[in-house]
Amino acid sequence: MAKYFFDTYAILEIIKNNGNYAPYLGEPIMTSVLNIGELYNSLLRESTEKLALFWFDTLKDMAMPVGLGTIKSAMEFRHANRKKNFSMVDCIGYQLARENNLIFLTGDKEFEGIENVEFVK
């Protein structure tokens, strides 16, 4: 059973072999369809299409769909925290994590100290 929701930041750090993420390597990677899109875009920009396609294909079956209720709640969270620089995808991922009793795993500095977040740099 999954324990964590992997933010795009966390997945990228795993791909980059950041040792701080080694404890999470045995965990199933749960993420959203939006995070997979964000990851794919990032890998196309920073790496190769081959690597981007590999991770897209590897993670596509672990992608959680995003419903309108989740989007609404996520945008309410974003609005309530508008002084922070949260992206839309990050807020949706955070909300999905909460809705599915998962811990939001990220190294995004904006989430440090937020409830239900495991912050790993």
C-alpha positions, 0 to 999 in steps of 0.5 A: 500500500502506498504511503507517499504522493511523489511530487515532480520535484521528488521524482526528479531528485530520484532520477538524478540519484539524490541520496537524500531520496534513497529511503523512498526508492522502495516505495510505490510512486503515486503521483498525478497525471499532471505531475507526469506531464510536468515531469515529461516536460522537465525531462524533455527540457533538461535531458533527452526524449528517450529518458522522458519517454522511459519515465512517462511509460514507467509512471503512467500506470501510477498516475492518479486522475484529477477530478473537478472537486480536487481542483476546486479544493486545491485552488482554495488552498492556493488562494489561502496561501497566496503569499507562497509561490505554490504552482497549480500542479503542486497544489493539486498534488498536495490536495490529492495526497490529502484526499488519499491519505498519502504524505506529500513528498517534495523538496519544494521549499514553499512546502517546508513546514506545511502539514502532511508534507515530508520535506526532503532537500 
